Amino acid sequence: MNSPRIGSNDSANDSAAFHYAVDSLGAAEWNTLLAEFSDAVIHQSAAFGALRWGTEEVSNIVLYEDDQPVAAAQVIVVRMPLLRAGVAHCKFGPMWRRRGQPERTEIYEQILQVMRDEYAVRRGLALRLKPWETIGTLPGQLAMLRQTAGFAIQAQLPLYHTYILDMSRSIEELRAGFHSKWRYNLKKAEKQALTITRSSDPTAAETFMRLYRAMRDIKNFVDTSEIDILPGLMRDLPENLRPSVFIAHSEGEPVAAIVISRVGDTAYYLFGATANEGRSSGASYVLFWNALCWLRESDCRWFDLVGSRPQGTGGGAGYRRFKSGMTGDNGEEYHMADWEVCHNIRSYIAVHGGTRLRAILRDVRHGLNGIRERLLRRPG
């Protein structure tokens, strides 16, 4: 962990009650704090950051009002030492909605300001946020990013394309809201005598990984997912923060599985795997329906299906069609952007140059992977 530090918000004259601490919490303390926010997500967990990026690149910042934590964010810091430049990235943060507390826009404004002061001003990094927003979240959230803390949309970065279901609807309304073809396939799959289980035990992740590897071998797609971190998440996270693994069994054998994370009031689809038997039985439809019923019973507010992957990453038209059909009248497709604030010219030039280069390489890689996938699937 980086050296802990206490700071104050010098950006506002009326913020005397606010102060912040940087890199002051270990993984266990961070997990405890995470569970106190209704807008918490697994991507903000210490385990996700460490497994995906390594502990040396993970920073955390907590905003206090008097002595009470009121907002927090986990930030991934990547430096270019020779250039004295770098980037700090916060995915689906900051968290600022405490459970059982009224939403106060000044809390959101304050955490944006202290993140800017700490990472963009003091450390000289390009600070990037990927805020998660839907209709019904904080009004004027994007305006606050621009007006309060000087963030601007980064047009050169790929948008986060996703489908989000409104889980405030009744379970009957959700089922009726599926596209007719999706609803037909669900009804057909429900006749296949599949048994569905849900577990947050690490052994469920082992079963999922066996299914996933078998699917990857059969489909011959180029895997660019973060699937390898799943066993570590199930091992390192406390039970209340672990993902749930839904597994479909046919005659006692697992044939399909999906992994759903719900930490705060928003659930995320993380991974899916289907064996040949699972595809023929339509197991994915039953799995998602069971997940929806479970989420609805637990008062989940939103369900993020985590978009549609581009050609060359294991995704395609069928992948998108499935999620679009499930969304139906239950939600919308969203395109969320990254926002950035930067006060250091070296960081700006280095990070934006690297971003352009990565975009070119990403497009080339996706194109080549798409060609490879099509060739691998050709008979003979």
N, C-alpha and C positions, 0 to 999 in steps of 0.2 A: 504494500500500500504506500501511496505517497505520504509525505509529511502532513499531518493535520494542521489546519490553520483556521483562525476565527477572523471574520471580516464584518464590516458594516456597510450598509448601502449609502454611498455618498451621492447618489443620483437624485434623491428627493429630500426636500426639507422636512416633509411631514412623516418621515419613516423612523423616528427615534425609537419606536418600540421594536423595530425589526433589526435583526442581525443574522449572520449566516456562518455556518461552519463547513469547511471543505476537507474532504478525506478524513473525517473524524470517526467514521463508523466502520467496523469490521463487517464481515458477511452476515454473521448471526444477528447483529444489531440492525443491519440494513434490512434483512428479511422481516424482522419484527415491525420496523417502521413501514415497509412496503404494504403489509397487510392492513394498515390503518387508513389507506387511501382507496376511495371507491373508483378512482381512475388509474389504479395500478395495473401494470401489465407484466407478463413474464419477461418481456424484452428489457425491462428495467430491473430485473433481479440480478443479484450479484453473481449467481451461478451462470446465468446466460452470458453476462459480460465476460466473465473469466474463461468460460469454455469456448466462446466465440473469438475472443480477442487476446486473452491472457491478462493476468492480474495487474501487470505493470502498466497497462494502458487504460485501466478502469479508474475513473474518478467519481466521487459523489459529493453533492452539495445539498445542504439542508438549510432551509429558511426558517427562522424562529421568530415568533411574535412573543415578546417577553421571554419566557422559558419554554414555550410550547412549539413543537415542530408543526408548521402549517403548510409547507411545500417542500418538495425534494426532487432531485433529478440525478440519474446516473449518466455519466458522459464518457464516451470513448475518446481518448486523447492519443493522437498519432503525430509524432514529431519528426521533423527532418533536421537533425542536429547541425549538420554543416551549414544549412541555410538559416538556422535559427528561426524556423517557421514550422507550421503544422496546422492541424485541424482538430476540433473538438466536436463530436457528433452525439446528439441525443435523440434516440428513436422513441417515438410515442411518449414523449415527456415534454415539459415537466409534469409531475403529479402535484395537484394543488387542491383537490376536493377531498377533504377529510370525511370519513364515514360519520354520518349523523350530525354533521355541521352544515350550516347554510353556505351556499356558494357566494364568495365575496370576490368581486373583480379586482380589488386592490391587492389580494394575495397573488393572483396571477400576474399582475403588473410588477409586483415586487420581485417575484422569482425570475421573471424575464430580465429585469434590470440587474439583479445580482449575478445571474449567469453571464450576462454581457460583461459586467465589470470584472468578474473573475477570469473568464476564459478569453474574451476578445481583447479587453483592455490590459489587465495585469499580466496575462501570459502571452499576449500577442498572437493568439491563434484565430483562425477562421472558425467561428462558432456556427454550427449548423443544427437546426432542429427539424425533425419530421413530426409536426404536431398531428395528432389524430383528432379529426373533427367530423361531425355529422350535423344534419339538421337536428336541432334539439340540444346541442352542446352549447357552450358559452357563447351568447350573442356578442358579436363584434370581436371574436377571438383573433381573427386574422388582422383586423384593423389595429388591435392592440400590439401585435407583433411589429407592425410597421411604424405606428405612431409613438408607442411607448418606449420601445427598445431599439428602433432603427433597423429591424430586420427587413430583408427584401427577398422575394421569391428567386430561386435559382433555376432559371429556365433551361440551363444546359443539363441538369440532372433529370433522370427518368422519373416520371410521375409514379406514384404508388397507385396502381389500378386495383380496385377491389369491389366486391359486393358486400353490402352490409344489411343484415336483416333487423327489422324493428321487433324486438322481443316483448314489447309491451302488449302486443296483440294476443288474444286468447289462442289456445292450442288449436281450437276448431278453425279460427280465422287463419292461422298459419298454414294449416293443411289445405284449406280452400284457396289460399293465395298462391300455391304452387302453379306453375304452368301446367296445362292439362296433360301434356305428354309426361311430365315429371310425376304428376300425381298418378297417372296410369301405370307407370313403371314401378312406383312405390307399392301400389295395390297388388300388382303382379308379383313383386318380390316378397310381399308379406305372406304369400301362399307357399313359399318354399321351405317352410319349417326350419328357419334359421333361429339359432339361439344367440342372444346378444348379452355380452357381459361388459361391465365397466369396472376398471380398476386403476388406482394410482400407485400400485406396488411396482417396484423395479422389475419384477419378473414379467409383468405385462409388457414392459418395454422390450424385453428380450424376445418375447413372442412376436411383437410388432417387427423388430429388426429382422427376424428370420423371414417373415412374409415379405418385407421390403426388399431384402437382398434377392429373394427368389423372383420377385416381380421385375427388379432391375435387370437380372440376367435374361429373363424372357423377353422383355420389351427392348433391350439394348439401347436405352436412352442415355444421354450424357448427363450425369447427375451433378447439378450445381446447387443443390439444397444444403441446408445445415443439419441434415439428418444425423450426422455422427455425434452431435451434442446431446441427443435425446437420452441415451443411457446415463450420461453425466448429470443431466437435469433431474432425472428421477432419483439419482443417488444423492445429489448434493442439496436439493431443495427440501425444506420441511414439508410434511404431508399436505398441509393446508395450501401450499403454493405449487404443488406438483401438477403436471398435466394429467388428464384422464385419458386412458386408452380404452376405446370401445372396440370390442372384438366380436366378429360374427363367426359362429361355429356351424358347420354342417356335419351331422353325424359324429359330433365330438371333435372334429378337426377344425382349426382356425382357417378361414378362407378369405377374410378381409378384415381390415382394422383402420381406424382413424384416431388421431391424437388431437384432443381439444384442450386448450388452456383457458382457465377462467380464474383470474386473481381478483380483479375488481368487478365492476358491473358490466364489463365487456368481455366476451369470449372470443377466442381466436382458434381457427382451424390451423393446425401446424403441419401435420403430415398425414399421408394416407398410403395404404398398400393393399393390393388385391391380387389373390391367386387366380388361376384360370377358373376354378370352381366358383369363386366369388363373382367373377364377371358374368358367368352364365346364369347365376341365380339372382343378379341384381342386388348383391349384398350391400353395396354402397348406399343405395336408397334407404334401406332399413337402418343402417348404421346412423346416417345423418338424421333420420326421423327420430330415432331413440335419443340421439344427442340433443335434438331440439326439445323433446319432451322433458329431458332432465334439466336443461338450462332454463326452460320456462318455469319449472317447479321451484328452481332455486332463485327466482326473481332476477335473472339476468336481463340487462337492459338492451344490449346490442350483441349481435353475433357477426363478427368479421370473417368472411370466407377466404380472406387473404388472396383475392384477385385471381388473375389468369396469367400463367407464366407464358413467356414468348416462345415461339418455335426455337428449338435448339436447347431447351432447358427441361425437357420432359413434359412440356405442356403442348397445347394445340387446340384445335377447334372443339374437340369433344370435351376437353377439360373445361373450357369456357362455357360451352353449352350446358353442361351439367350444373354449374354454379348459377348461371343465368336462369335456368329453369327452376332451380330451388328458390331463388330470390323472388321471381314472379312479381306478384303484387305486394310482397312482404317487405320490400326494401328498395334500395336504389344502388346503382353503380356509382362509385366515387373515384375521383382522381385527385390524390393529395400530393402537394408539392413540398419540397424542402425549402426552408428559409435560412438565410445567412446574415450574420453581421460580422464585419471584419474591420479592424483599425490598424492593421499592420500590413504595409505594402508588400513585404517579403512573403508573408503568409498568403496574401491575396494572389500574388503572381504564381507562387509555387503550387498552391492548392488548385487554382483554376486551370493552370497548365496541366496538372496531373489529372484533373477531372476530364478535360477534353481528350487526353490521351487514353484514359480508361474507357471513355465512351466509344472511341474508335475501336479499341481492342475488343470491347464487349460486343459491339455490333458484328465485327468480323468473327468472333468466337461463336456467337449465336448462329450466324449464317452457316459456318462450317459444321457446327454441331447438327443443325437442321438437315444439311445434306447427308451427313454421316448417318443420322437416324433413319432417313429414308432409304439409304443404301443397305443398311443392316436389316431393314424389314422386308426388302425385296426377296422373293423366293429364289433359292439357288445362289 
